[in-house]
Amino acid sequence: MKTSVIDANIIIRFLLHDHPSLSSLAKSIFLKAEQGKIKLYFDEVVIAEVVWTLSSFYKIKKADLVDRMEKLLSQDWVVNSKKNIIHKALLLYASSNLDYIDCWVYIVSKSQGMTLKTFDKKLKKLSLTT
């Protein structure tokens, strides 16, 4: 089965339904995936861009944003070998005052058994407590 790499704009248009033509095109891509015609690859950088854009530009609340992303990422037709790490980073993001990127770096370091070095005070505090 063919896999398509999806960029942030397609995910954002699909989630927000805010642009008549682009949202419709995004929906058609997701519909093909739901029908089993293609798989969609969500890269970690794209996910970070979606989270940043929805939270900073569109002012989507963390809980709502994480819920929307979790629903998408739980689909069998969405592929990424790091889904588990993405899931953990999203959960930490939802339950903390950290930026998503900080959550991502923290979860990656923990999942790989690495020490996290940072100048970020909030992230450093989290790293010292776990």
N, CA, C and O atoms as a Tinker XYZ file with bonds, in Angstrom:
   520  protein
     1  N      0.839000   -1.176000    0.000000    73     2
     2  CA     0.000000    0.000000    0.000000    64     1     3
     3  C      0.889000    1.246000    0.000000    63     2     4     5
     4  O      1.916000    1.292000    0.676000    81     3
     5  N      0.486000    2.221000   -0.746000    73     3     6
     6  CA     1.231000    3.468000   -0.857000    64     5     7
     7  C      1.103000    4.289000    0.428000    63     6     8     9
     8  O      0.032000    4.357000    1.030000    81     7
     9  N      2.207000    4.906000    0.834000    73     7    10
    10  CA     2.214000    5.795000    1.994000    64     9    11
    11  C      2.560000    7.198000    1.527000    63    10    12    13
    12  O      3.499000    7.395000    0.755000    81    11
    13  N      1.797000    8.163000    1.999000    73    11    14
    14  CA     2.041000    9.569000    1.669000    64    13    15
    15  C      2.485000   10.319000    2.913000    63    14    16    17
    16  O      1.895000   10.175000    3.984000    81    15
    17  N      3.530000   11.119000    2.759000    73    15    18
    18  CA     3.975000   11.996000    3.840000    64    17    19
    19  C      3.055000   13.212000    3.839000    63    18    20    21
    20  O      2.833000   13.840000    2.804000    81    19
    21  N      2.529000   13.527000    5.006000    73    19    22
    22  CA     1.568000   14.621000    5.133000    64    21    23
    23  C      2.242000   15.814000    5.800000    63    22    24    25
    24  O      2.928000   15.660000    6.811000    81    23
    25  N      2.048000   17.006000    5.234000    73    23    26
    26  CA     2.639000   18.185000    5.862000    64    25    27
    27  C      1.659000   18.823000    6.847000    63    26    28    29
    28  O      0.483000   18.464000    6.907000    81    27
    29  N      2.174000   19.767000    7.605000    73    27    30
    30  CA     1.391000   20.387000    8.679000    64    29    31
    31  C      0.140000   21.087000    8.162000    63    30    32    33
    32  O     -0.908000   21.035000    8.805000    81    31
    33  N      0.240000   21.735000    7.017000    73    31    34
    34  CA    -0.913000   22.477000    6.498000    64    33    35
    35  C     -2.100000   21.572000    6.200000    63    34    36    37
    36  O     -3.247000   21.959000    6.421000    81    35
    37  N     -1.835000   20.384000    5.707000    73    35    38
    38  CA    -2.933000   19.451000    5.420000    64    37    39
    39  C     -3.601000   19.015000    6.720000    63    38    40    41
    40  O     -4.829000   18.964000    6.796000    81    39
    41  N     -2.811000   18.703000    7.735000    73    39    42
    42  CA    -3.381000   18.301000    9.025000    64    41    43
    43  C     -4.180000   19.447000    9.631000    63    42    44    45
    44  O     -5.286000   19.240000   10.132000    81    43
    45  N     -3.630000   20.648000    9.588000    73    43    46
    46  CA    -4.310000   21.814000   10.166000    64    45    47
    47  C     -5.621000   22.091000    9.443000    63    46    48    49
    48  O     -6.645000   22.318000   10.087000    81    47
    49  N     -5.601000   22.076000    8.121000    73    47    50
    50  CA    -6.845000   22.319000    7.356000    64    49    51
    51  C     -7.878000   21.232000    7.669000    63    50    52    53
    52  O     -9.069000   21.522000    7.782000    81    51
    53  N     -7.427000   19.986000    7.808000    73    51    54
    54  CA    -8.341000   18.892000    8.134000    64    53    55
    55  C     -8.949000   19.078000    9.520000    63    54    56    57
    56  O    -10.150000   18.879000    9.700000    81    55
    57  N     -8.137000   19.453000   10.490000    73    55    58
    58  CA    -8.623000   19.602000   11.865000    64    57    59
    59  C     -9.518000   20.819000   12.053000    63    58    60    61
    60  O    -10.470000   20.776000   12.832000    81    59
    61  N     -9.218000   21.902000   11.345000    73    59    62
    62  CA    -9.956000   23.148000   11.570000    64    61    63
    63  C    -11.142000   23.354000   10.634000    63    62    64    65
    64  O    -12.068000   24.092000   10.972000    81    63
    65  N    -11.133000   22.729000    9.484000    73    63    66
    66  CA   -12.219000   22.920000    8.504000    64    65    67
    67  C    -12.466000   24.410000    8.271000    63    66    68    69
    68  O    -13.613000   24.856000    8.245000    81    67
    69  N    -11.396000   25.173000    8.103000    73    67    70
    70  CA   -11.525000   26.629000    8.054000    64    69    71
    71  C    -11.294000   27.240000    6.676000    63    70    72    73
    72  O    -11.406000   28.455000    6.514000    81    71
    73  N    -10.980000   26.429000    5.701000    73    71    74
    74  CA   -10.717000   26.943000    4.361000    64    73    75
    75  C    -11.491000   26.063000    3.382000    63    74    76    77
    76  O    -11.161000   24.889000    3.213000    81    75
    77  N    -12.514000   26.619000    2.738000    73    75    78
    78  CA   -13.405000   25.787000    1.912000    64    77    79
    79  C    -12.694000   24.831000    0.953000    63    78    80    81
    80  O    -12.977000   23.633000    0.967000    81    79
    81  N    -11.796000   25.323000    0.136000    73    79    82
    82  CA   -11.187000   24.425000   -0.852000    64    81    83
    83  C    -10.071000   23.565000   -0.256000    63    82    84    85
    84  O    -10.005000   22.367000   -0.530000    81    83
    85  N     -9.193000   24.163000    0.556000    73    83    86
    86  CA    -8.078000   23.392000    1.112000    64    85    87
    87  C     -8.542000   22.371000    2.148000    63    86    88    89
    88  O     -8.018000   21.258000    2.199000    81    87
    89  N     -9.512000   22.738000    2.964000    73    87    90
    90  CA   -10.041000   21.781000    3.950000    64    89    91
    91  C    -10.709000   20.605000    3.249000    63    90    92    93
    92  O    -10.619000   19.465000    3.704000    81    91
    93  N    -11.375000   20.891000    2.148000    73    91    94
    94  CA   -12.024000   19.828000    1.375000    64    93    95
    95  C    -10.983000   18.883000    0.766000    63    94    96    97
    96  O    -11.162000   17.665000    0.779000    81    95
    97  N     -9.909000   19.445000    0.239000    73    95    98
    98  CA    -8.831000   18.613000   -0.311000    64    97    99
    99  C     -8.171000   17.776000    0.783000    63    98   100   101
   100  O     -7.871000   16.600000    0.579000    81    99
   101  N     -7.950000   18.388000    1.937000    73    99   102
   102  CA    -7.364000   17.650000    3.062000    64   101   103
   103  C     -8.284000   16.512000    3.483000    63   102   104   105
   104  O     -7.829000   15.397000    3.741000    81   103
   105  N     -9.571000   16.798000    3.550000    73   103   106
   106  CA   -10.544000   15.773000    3.936000    64   105   107
   107  C    -10.513000   14.604000    2.953000    63   106   108   109
   108  O    -10.622000   13.448000    3.363000    81   107
   109  N    -10.366000   14.893000    1.668000    73   107   110
   110  CA   -10.338000   13.813000    0.673000    64   109   111
   111  C     -9.107000   12.917000    0.859000    63   110   112   113
   112  O     -9.183000   11.709000    0.633000    81   111
   113  N     -7.992000   13.494000    1.265000    73   111   114
   114  CA    -6.785000   12.702000    1.536000    64   113   115
   115  C     -7.025000   11.781000    2.730000    63   114   116   117
   116  O     -6.691000   10.597000    2.687000    81   115
   117  N     -7.606000   12.334000    3.792000    73   115   118
   118  CA    -7.874000   11.534000    4.984000    64   117   119
   119  C     -8.931000   10.463000    4.698000    63   118   120   121
   120  O     -8.872000    9.369000    5.258000    81   119
   121  N     -9.880000   10.770000    3.844000    73   119   122
   122  CA   -10.911000    9.796000    3.477000    64   121   123
   123  C    -10.292000    8.611000    2.737000    63   122   124   125
   124  O    -10.668000    7.463000    2.978000    81   123
   125  N     -9.350000    8.883000    1.842000    73   123   126
   126  CA    -8.646000    7.790000    1.149000    64   125   127
   127  C     -7.940000    6.883000    2.153000    63   126   128   129
   128  O     -7.929000    5.661000    2.008000    81   127
   129  N     -7.358000    7.500000    3.164000    73   127   130
   130  CA    -6.673000    6.716000    4.199000    64   129   131
   131  C     -7.676000    5.892000    5.001000    63   130   132   133
   132  O     -7.441000    4.713000    5.268000    81   131
   133  N     -8.781000    6.501000    5.380000    73   131   134
   134  CA    -9.821000    5.783000    6.131000    64   133   135
   135  C    -10.368000    4.606000    5.333000    63   134   136   137
   136  O    -10.735000    3.580000    5.906000    81   135
   137  N    -10.423000    4.752000    4.022000    73   135   138
   138  CA   -10.934000    3.694000    3.149000    64   137   139
   139  C     -9.880000    2.621000    2.859000    63   138   140   141
   140  O    -10.160000    1.651000    2.153000    81   139
   141  N     -8.683000    2.791000    3.395000    73   139   142
   142  CA    -7.631000    1.798000    3.211000    64   141   143
   143  C     -6.893000    1.894000    1.894000    63   142   144   145
   144  O     -6.190000    0.958000    1.513000    81   143
   145  N     -7.036000    3.001000    1.193000    73   143   146
   146  CA    -6.368000    3.165000   -0.099000    64   145   147
   147  C     -4.922000    3.631000    0.042000    63   146   148   149
   148  O     -4.077000    3.319000   -0.796000    81   147
   149  N     -4.647000    4.375000    1.102000    73   147   150
   150  CA    -3.294000    4.860000    1.370000    64   149   151
   151  C     -3.057000    4.881000    2.876000    63   150   152   153
   152  O     -3.992000    4.794000    3.671000    81   151
   153  N     -1.801000    4.998000    3.244000    73   151   154
   154  CA    -1.437000    5.264000    4.636000    64   153   155
   155  C     -0.832000    6.660000    4.670000    63   154   156   157
   156  O     -0.300000    7.141000    3.669000    81   155
   157  N     -0.918000    7.301000    5.819000    73   155   158
   158  CA    -0.387000    8.651000    5.971000    64   157   159
   159  C      0.742000    8.644000    6.986000    63   158   160   161
   160  O      0.573000    8.170000    8.110000    81   159
   161  N      1.889000    9.168000    6.592000    73   159   162
   162  CA     3.033000    9.273000    7.485000    64   161   163
   163  C      3.056000   10.671000    8.084000    63   162   164   165
   164  O      3.146000   11.668000    7.368000    81   163
   165  N      2.972000   10.727000    9.417000    73   163   166
   166  CA     3.063000   11.993000   10.154000    64   165   167
   167  C      4.462000   12.061000   10.762000    63   166   168   169
   168  O      4.753000   11.353000   11.726000    81   167
   169  N      5.313000   12.891000   10.217000    73   167   170
   170  CA     6.662000   13.043000   10.752000    64   169   171
   171  C      6.616000   13.801000   12.080000    63   170   172   173
   172  O      5.721000   14.614000   12.309000    81   171
   173  N      7.581000   13.527000   12.946000    73   171   174
   174  CA     7.619000   14.177000   14.266000    64   173   175
   175  C      7.747000   15.694000   14.155000    63   174   176   177
   176  O      7.162000   16.425000   14.954000    81   175
   177  N      8.503000   16.167000   13.177000    73   175   178
   178  CA     8.658000   17.612000   12.983000    64   177   179
   179  C      7.332000   18.231000   12.550000    63   178   180   181
   180  O      6.979000   19.326000   12.989000    81   179
   181  N      6.610000   17.537000   11.702000    73   179   182
   182  CA     5.299000   18.016000   11.263000    64   181   183
   183  C      4.341000   18.081000   12.449000    63   182   184   185
   184  O      3.595000   19.050000   12.591000    81   183
   185  N      4.357000   17.071000   13.289000    73   183   186
   186  CA     3.495000   17.072000   14.475000    64   185   187
   187  C      3.837000   18.259000   15.369000    63   186   188   189
   188  O      2.942000   18.935000   15.877000    81   187
   189  N      5.117000   18.510000   15.560000    73   187   190
   190  CA     5.536000   19.661000   16.372000    64   189   191
   191  C      5.043000   20.967000   15.756000    63   190   192   193
   192  O      4.604000   21.866000   16.473000    81   191
   193  N      5.113000   21.074000   14.440000    73   191   194
   194  CA     4.634000   22.286000   13.764000    64   193   195
   195  C      3.126000   22.440000   13.919000    63   194   196   197
   196  O      2.635000   23.548000   14.138000    81   195
   197  N      2.395000   21.348000   13.808000    73   195   198
   198  CA     0.938000   21.396000   13.990000    64   197   199
   199  C      0.601000   21.854000   15.403000    63   198   200   201
   200  O     -0.233000   22.741000   15.587000    81   199
   201  N      1.242000   21.258000   16.394000    73   199   202
   202  CA     0.984000   21.625000   17.792000    64   201   203
   203  C      1.304000   23.097000   18.014000    63   202   204   205
   204  O      0.510000   23.821000   18.614000    81   203
   205  N      2.447000   23.537000   17.541000    73   203   206
   206  CA     2.841000   24.934000   17.725000    64   205   207
   207  C      1.850000   25.884000   17.049000    63   206   208   209
   208  O      1.419000   26.867000   17.651000    81   207
   209  N      1.493000   25.590000   15.805000    73   207   210
   210  CA     0.590000   26.464000   15.052000    64   209   211
   211  C     -0.791000   26.518000   15.686000    63   210   212   213
   212  O     -1.364000   27.596000   15.841000    81   211
   213  N     -1.325000   25.362000   16.051000    73   211   214
   214  CA    -2.665000   25.348000   16.647000    64   213   215
   215  C     -2.695000   26.032000   18.010000    63   214   216   217
   216  O     -3.684000   26.676000   18.357000    81   215
   217  N     -1.627000   25.899000   18.777000    73   215   218
   218  CA    -1.618000   26.510000   20.113000    64   217   219
   219  C     -1.278000   27.996000   20.070000    63   218   220   221
   220  O     -1.890000   28.789000   20.786000    81   219
   221  N     -0.321000   28.379000   19.250000    73   219   222
   222  CA     0.117000   29.779000   19.268000    64   221   223
   223  C     -0.693000   30.677000   18.339000    63   222   224   225
   224  O     -1.092000   31.772000   18.735000    81   223
   225  N     -0.938000   30.238000   17.133000    73   223   226
   226  CA    -1.646000   31.076000   16.166000    64   225   227
   227  C     -3.163000   30.971000   16.311000    63   226   228   229
   228  O     -3.866000   31.982000   16.304000    81   227
   229  N     -3.661000   29.741000   16.442000    73   227   230
   230  CA    -5.109000   29.534000   16.519000    64   229   231
   231  C     -5.640000   29.492000   17.949000    63   230   232   233
   232  O     -6.852000   29.429000   18.157000    81   231
   233  N     -4.747000   29.527000   18.934000    73   231   234
   234  CA    -5.116000   29.579000   20.361000    64   233   235
   235  C     -5.996000   28.404000   20.793000    63   234   236   237
   236  O     -6.880000   28.564000   21.634000    81   235
   237  N     -5.752000   27.224000   20.216000    73   235   238
   238  CA    -6.473000   26.017000   20.615000    64   237   239
   239  C     -5.939000   25.597000   21.988000    63   238   240   241
   240  O     -4.726000   25.540000   22.193000    81   239
   241  N     -6.824000   25.311000   22.905000    73   239   242
   242  CA    -6.439000   24.892000   24.259000    64   241   243
   243  C     -5.694000   23.556000   24.190000    63   242   244   245
   244  O     -5.969000   22.715000   23.334000    81   243
   245  N     -4.747000   23.387000   25.114000    73   243   246
   246  CA    -3.924000   22.171000   25.134000    64   245   247
   247  C     -4.757000   20.896000   25.135000    63   246   248   249
   248  O     -4.500000   19.986000   24.347000    81   247
   249  N     -5.746000   20.826000   26.008000    73   247   250
   250  CA    -6.538000   19.596000   26.129000    64   249   251
   251  C     -7.235000   19.263000   24.815000    63   250   252   253
   252  O     -7.249000   18.106000   24.397000    81   251
   253  N     -7.806000   20.256000   24.170000    73   251   254
   254  CA    -8.497000   20.049000   22.900000    64   253   255
   255  C     -7.502000   19.664000   21.810000    63   254   256   257
   256  O     -7.760000   18.757000   21.019000    81   255
   257  N     -6.391000   20.341000   21.773000    73   255   258
   258  CA    -5.361000   20.065000   20.785000    64   257   259
   259  C     -4.836000   18.635000   20.921000    63   258   260   261
   260  O     -4.735000   17.905000   19.935000    81   259
   261  N     -4.510000   18.251000   22.137000    73   259   262
   262  CA    -3.991000   16.901000   22.383000    64   261   263
   263  C     -5.047000   15.857000   22.038000    63   262   264   265
   264  O     -4.723000   14.822000   21.457000    81   263
   265  N     -6.288000   16.112000   22.384000    73   263   266
   266  CA    -7.368000   15.185000   22.054000    64   265   267
   267  C     -7.473000   14.990000   20.541000    63   266   268   269
   268  O     -7.590000   13.860000   20.068000    81   267
   269  N     -7.433000   16.069000   19.793000    73   267   270
   270  CA    -7.515000   15.980000   18.330000    64   269   271
   271  C     -6.328000   15.205000   17.753000    63   270   272   273
   272  O     -6.497000   14.357000   16.877000    81   271
   273  N     -5.138000   15.502000   18.249000    73   271   274
   274  CA    -3.949000   14.817000   17.740000    64   273   275
   275  C     -3.955000   13.339000   18.118000    63   274   276   277
   276  O     -3.588000   12.487000   17.309000    81   275
   277  N     -4.369000   13.038000   19.334000    73   275   278
   278  CA    -4.430000   11.638000   19.776000    64   277   279
   279  C     -5.411000   10.835000   18.920000    63   278   280   281
   280  O     -5.130000    9.692000   18.562000    81   279
   281  N     -6.550000   11.425000   18.596000    73   279   282
   282  CA    -7.534000   10.727000   17.752000    64   281   283
   283  C     -6.941000   10.405000   16.387000    63   282   284   285
   284  O     -7.130000    9.307000   15.865000    81   283
   285  N     -6.229000   11.358000   15.816000    73   283   286
   286  CA    -5.599000   11.106000   14.517000    64   285   287
   287  C     -4.504000   10.051000   14.619000    63   286   288   289
   288  O     -4.460000    9.109000   13.828000    81   287
   289  N     -3.632000   10.216000   15.588000    73   287   290
   290  CA    -2.486000    9.312000   15.713000    64   289   291
   291  C     -2.881000    7.882000   16.072000    63   290   292   293
   292  O     -2.116000    6.949000   15.826000    81   291
   293  N     -4.053000    7.703000   16.645000    73   291   294
   294  CA    -4.500000    6.357000   17.019000    64   293   295
   295  C     -5.013000    5.552000   15.823000    63   294   296   297
   296  O     -5.257000    4.351000   15.940000    81   295
   297  N     -5.173000    6.197000   14.700000    73   295   298
   298  CA    -5.680000    5.507000   13.514000    64   297   299
   299  C     -4.613000    4.567000   12.944000    63   298   300   301
   300  O     -3.431000    4.908000   12.904000    81   299
   301  N     -5.042000    3.392000   12.510000    73   299   302
   302  CA    -4.112000    2.419000   11.924000    64   301   303
   303  C     -3.462000    2.939000   10.646000    63   302   304   305
   304  O     -2.349000    2.537000   10.307000    81   303
   305  N     -4.143000    3.820000    9.945000    73   303   306
   306  CA    -3.638000    4.333000    8.675000    64   305   307
   307  C     -2.663000    5.502000    8.849000    63   306   308   309
   308  O     -2.119000    6.006000    7.867000    81   307
   309  N     -2.446000    5.927000   10.080000    73   307   310
   310  CA    -1.405000    6.916000   10.367000    64   309   311
   311  C     -0.181000    6.142000   10.833000    63   310   312   313
   312  O     -0.243000    5.391000   11.807000    81   311
   313  N      0.927000    6.331000   10.132000    73   311   314
   314  CA     2.129000    5.576000   10.465000    64   313   315
   315  C      3.251000    6.492000   10.929000    63   314   316   317
   316  O      3.452000    7.592000   10.415000    81   315
   317  N      3.964000    5.995000   11.911000    73   315   318
   318  CA     5.187000    6.598000   12.429000    64   317   319
   319  C      5.714000    5.619000   13.467000    63   318   320   321
   320  O      4.987000    5.226000   14.380000    81   319
   321  N      6.962000    5.228000   13.331000    73   319   322
   322  CA     7.530000    4.232000   14.242000    64   321   323
   323  C      7.685000    4.763000   15.664000    63   322   324   325
   324  O      7.942000    3.990000   16.587000    81   323
   325  N      7.532000    6.061000   15.847000    73   323   326
   326  CA     7.685000    6.664000   17.171000    64   325   327
   327  C      6.345000    7.107000   17.764000    63   326   328   329
   328  O      6.305000    8.017000   18.592000    81   327
   329  N      5.264000    6.474000   17.349000    73   327   330
   330  CA     3.937000    6.851000   17.861000    64   329   331
   331  C      3.877000    6.828000   19.386000    63   330   332   333
   332  O      3.258000    7.700000   19.996000    81   331
   333  N      4.507000    5.851000   19.993000    73   331   334
   334  CA     4.482000    5.738000   21.449000    64   333   335
   335  C      5.165000    6.939000   22.113000    63   334   336   337
   336  O      4.675000    7.462000   23.114000    81   335
   337  N      6.283000    7.365000   21.555000    73   335   338
   338  CA     6.995000    8.524000   22.094000    64   337   339
   339  C      6.173000    9.792000   21.864000    63   338   340   341
   340  O      6.084000   10.643000   22.748000    81   339
   341  N      5.578000    9.917000   20.691000    73   339   342
   342  CA     4.725000   11.072000   20.394000    64   341   343
   343  C      3.568000   11.124000   21.380000    63   342   344   345
   344  O      3.243000   12.185000   21.912000    81   343
   345  N      2.949000    9.975000   21.619000    73   343   346
   346  CA     1.831000    9.889000   22.565000    64   345   347
   347  C      2.259000   10.377000   23.953000    63   346   348   349
   348  O      1.563000   11.181000   24.572000    81   347
   349  N      3.398000    9.894000   24.434000    73   347   350
   350  CA     3.885000   10.297000   25.758000    64   349   351
   351  C      4.204000   11.791000   25.802000    63   350   352   353
   352  O      3.924000   12.458000   26.798000    81   351
   353  N      4.784000   12.311000   24.732000    73   351   354
   354  CA     5.100000   13.748000   24.677000    64   353   355
   355  C      3.825000   14.582000   24.688000    63   354   356   357
   356  O      3.771000   15.624000   25.342000    81   355
   357  N      2.806000   14.135000   23.974000    73   355   358
   358  CA     1.526000   14.853000   23.971000    64   357   359
   359  C      0.877000   14.828000   25.350000    63   358   360   361
   360  O      0.329000   15.836000   25.797000    81   359
   361  N      0.937000   13.683000   26.025000    73   359   362
   362  CA     0.357000   13.594000   27.372000    64   361   363
   363  C      1.091000   14.503000   28.350000    63   362   364   365
   364  O      0.463000   15.172000   29.171000    81   363
   365  N      2.416000   14.530000   28.266000    73   363   366
   366  CA     3.187000   15.423000   29.132000    64   365   367
   367  C      2.860000   16.877000   28.814000    63   366   368   369
   368  O      2.706000   17.694000   29.722000    81   367
   369  N      2.756000   17.197000   27.552000    73   367   370
   370  CA     2.405000   18.553000   27.117000    64   369   371
   371  C      1.054000   18.972000   27.702000    63   370   372   373
   372  O      0.898000   20.095000   28.181000    81   371
   373  N      0.094000   18.071000   27.658000    73   371   374
   374  CA    -1.253000   18.378000   28.163000    64   373   375
   375  C     -1.262000   18.594000   29.669000    63   374   376   377
   376  O     -2.079000   19.360000   30.180000    81   375
   377  N     -0.373000   17.936000   30.372000    73   375   378
   378  CA    -0.414000   17.974000   31.840000    64   377   379
   379  C      0.665000   18.861000   32.469000    63   378   380   381
   380  O      0.849000   18.841000   33.686000    81   379
   381  N      1.369000   19.629000   31.656000    73   379   382
   382  CA     2.457000   20.449000   32.191000    64   381   383
   383  C      2.380000   21.873000   31.646000    63   382   384   385
   384  O      1.512000   22.206000   30.839000    81   383
   385  N      3.301000   22.689000   32.106000    73   383   386
   386  CA     3.399000   24.048000   31.570000    64   385   387
   387  C      4.570000   24.168000   30.588000    63   386   388   389
   388  O      5.067000   25.265000   30.332000    81   387
   389  N      4.995000   23.043000   30.053000    73   387   390
   390  CA     6.093000   23.006000   29.089000    64   389   391
   391  C      5.578000   23.154000   27.664000    63   390   392   393
   392  O      4.428000   22.827000   27.370000    81   391
   393  N      6.443000   23.650000   26.782000    73   391   394
   394  CA     6.141000   23.657000   25.356000    64   393   395
   395  C      6.227000   22.224000   24.843000    63   394   396   397
   396  O      6.883000   21.375000   25.447000    81   395
   397  N      5.554000   21.965000   23.720000    73   395   398
   398  CA     5.569000   20.610000   23.173000    64   397   399
   399  C      6.994000   20.146000   22.846000    63   398   400   401
   400  O      7.348000   18.998000   23.115000    81   399
   401  N      7.803000   21.025000   22.272000    73   399   402
   402  CA     9.167000   20.634000   21.905000    64   401   403
   403  C      9.955000   20.204000   23.137000    63   402   404   405
   404  O     10.714000   19.236000   23.081000    81   403
   405  N      9.780000   20.915000   24.246000    73   403   406
   406  CA    10.448000   20.518000   25.489000    64   405   407
   407  C      9.972000   19.140000   25.936000    63   406   408   409
   408  O     10.767000   18.314000   26.384000    81   407
   409  N      8.679000   18.901000   25.811000    73   407   410
   410  CA     8.125000   17.587000   26.169000    64   409   411
   411  C      8.697000   16.506000   25.265000    63   410   412   413
   412  O      9.041000   15.421000   25.735000    81   411
   413  N      8.801000   16.791000   23.983000    73   411   414
   414  CA     9.349000   15.838000   23.021000    64   413   415
   415  C     10.790000   15.472000   23.386000    63   414   416   417
   416  O     11.138000   14.293000   23.465000    81   415
   417  N     11.621000   16.489000   23.606000    73   415   418
   418  CA    13.027000   16.254000   23.931000    64   417   419
   419  C     13.151000   15.461000   25.233000    63   418   420   421
   420  O     13.973000   14.550000   25.333000    81   419
   421  N     12.348000   15.806000   26.212000    73   419   422
   422  CA    12.375000   15.108000   27.497000    64   421   423
   423  C     12.006000   13.628000   27.323000    63   422   424   425
   424  O     12.717000   12.749000   27.811000    81   423
   425  N     10.907000   13.358000   26.635000    73   423   426
   426  CA    10.446000   11.976000   26.447000    64   425   427
   427  C     11.444000   11.184000   25.605000    63   426   428   429
   428  O     11.704000   10.017000   25.900000    81   427
   429  N     12.000000   11.787000   24.576000    73   427   430
   430  CA    13.015000   11.099000   23.768000    64   429   431
   431  C     14.211000   10.731000   24.638000    63   430   432   433
   432  O     14.708000    9.607000   24.569000    81   431
   433  N     14.673000   11.671000   25.453000    73   431   434
   434  CA    15.835000   11.373000   26.305000    64   433   435
   435  C     15.529000   10.236000   27.273000    63   434   436   437
   436  O     16.362000    9.352000   27.473000    81   435
   437  N     14.348000   10.251000   27.873000    73   435   438
   438  CA    13.972000    9.198000   28.825000    64   437   439
   439  C     13.811000    7.850000   28.128000    63   438   440   441
   440  O     14.255000    6.825000   28.645000    81   439
   441  N     13.178000    7.848000   26.961000    73   439   442
   442  CA    12.935000    6.576000   26.267000    64   441   443
   443  C     14.233000    5.942000   25.769000    63   442   444   445
   444  O     14.305000    4.726000   25.593000    81   443
   445  N     15.251000    6.761000   25.545000    73   443   446
   446  CA    16.546000    6.262000   25.076000    64   445   447
   447  C     17.536000    6.048000   26.213000    63   446   448   449
   448  O     18.671000    5.631000   25.984000    81   447
   449  N     17.101000    6.335000   27.449000    73   447   450
   450  CA    17.982000    6.173000   28.596000    64   449   451
   451  C     19.115000    7.187000   28.631000    63   450   452   453
   452  O     20.189000    6.914000   29.166000    81   451
   453  N     18.869000    8.355000   28.059000    73   451   454
   454  CA    19.893000    9.395000   27.992000    64   453   455
   455  C     19.646000   10.467000   29.048000    63   454   456   457
   456  O     18.529000   10.626000   29.541000    81   455
   457  N     20.688000   11.184000   29.380000    73   455   458
   458  CA    20.582000   12.330000   30.268000    64   457   459
   459  C     20.257000   13.557000   29.429000    63   458   460   461
   460  O     20.836000   13.757000   28.361000    81   459
   461  N     19.341000   14.368000   29.906000    73   459   462
   462  CA    18.970000   15.589000   29.193000    64   461   463
   463  C     19.736000   16.769000   29.774000    63   462   464   465
   464  O     19.682000   17.019000   30.978000    81   463
   465  N     20.435000   17.477000   28.935000    73   463   466
   466  CA    21.149000   18.694000   29.322000    64   465   467
   467  C     20.380000   19.877000   28.741000    63   466   468   469
   468  O     20.102000   19.908000   27.543000    81   467
   469  N     20.039000   20.844000   29.580000    73   467   470
   470  CA    19.252000   21.986000   29.123000    64   469   471
   471  C     19.520000   23.211000   29.978000    63   470   472   473
   472  O     19.932000   23.095000   31.132000    81   471
   473  N     19.288000   24.382000   29.410000    73   471   474
   474  CA    19.313000   25.628000   30.160000    64   473   475
   475  C     17.901000   26.031000   30.578000    63   474   476   477
   476  O     17.730000   26.932000   31.400000    81   475
   477  N     16.887000   25.367000   30.016000    73   475   478
   478  CA    15.491000   25.678000   30.319000    64   477   479
   479  C     15.185000   25.280000   31.764000    63   478   480   481
   480  O     15.296000   24.108000   32.125000    81   479
   481  N     14.803000   26.252000   32.585000    73   479   482
   482  CA    14.599000   26.000000   34.019000    64   481   483
   483  C     13.473000   25.008000   34.286000    63   482   484   485
   484  O     13.621000   24.121000   35.126000    81   483
   485  N     12.340000   25.147000   33.578000    73   483   486
   486  CA    11.215000   24.228000   33.799000    64   485   487
   487  C     11.584000   22.808000   33.382000    63   486   488   489
   488  O     11.255000   21.841000   34.069000    81   487
   489  N     12.256000   22.700000   32.269000    73   487   490
   490  CA    12.655000   21.386000   31.769000    64   489   491
   491  C     13.736000   20.770000   32.653000    63   490   492   493
   492  O     13.720000   19.566000   32.908000    81   491
   493  N     14.663000   21.584000   33.114000    73   491   494
   494  CA    15.716000   21.101000   34.010000    64   493   495
   495  C     15.104000   20.586000   35.308000    63   494   496   497
   496  O     15.521000   19.553000   35.832000    81   495
   497  N     14.114000   21.313000   35.825000    73   495   498
   498  CA    13.438000   20.897000   37.059000    64   497   499
   499  C     12.754000   19.543000   36.861000    63   498   500   501
   500  O     12.844000   18.674000   37.729000    81   499
   501  N     12.082000   19.360000   35.746000    73   499   502
   502  CA    11.428000   18.088000   35.442000    64   501   503
   503  C     12.466000   16.974000   35.336000    63   502   504   505
   504  O     12.256000   15.880000   35.858000    81   503
   505  N     13.566000   17.242000   34.674000    73   503   506
   506  CA    14.620000   16.237000   34.501000    64   505   507
   507  C     15.223000   15.808000   35.828000    63   506   508   509
   508  O     15.607000   14.650000   35.993000    81   507
   509  N     15.308000   16.730000   36.770000    73   507   510
   510  CA    15.886000   16.408000   38.074000    64   509   511
   511  C     14.928000   15.630000   38.961000    63   510   512   513
   512  O     15.365000   14.921000   39.868000    81   511
   513  N     13.625000   15.753000   38.713000    73   511   514
   514  CA    12.640000   15.094000   39.570000    64   513   515
   515  C     12.261000   13.709000   39.075000    63   514   516   517
   516  O     11.552000   12.988000   39.777000    81   515
   517  N     12.705000   13.316000   37.901000    73   515   518
   518  CA    12.347000   11.984000   37.381000    64   517   519
   519  C     13.570000   11.143000   37.129000    63   518   520
   520  O     13.453000    9.998000   36.693000    81   519
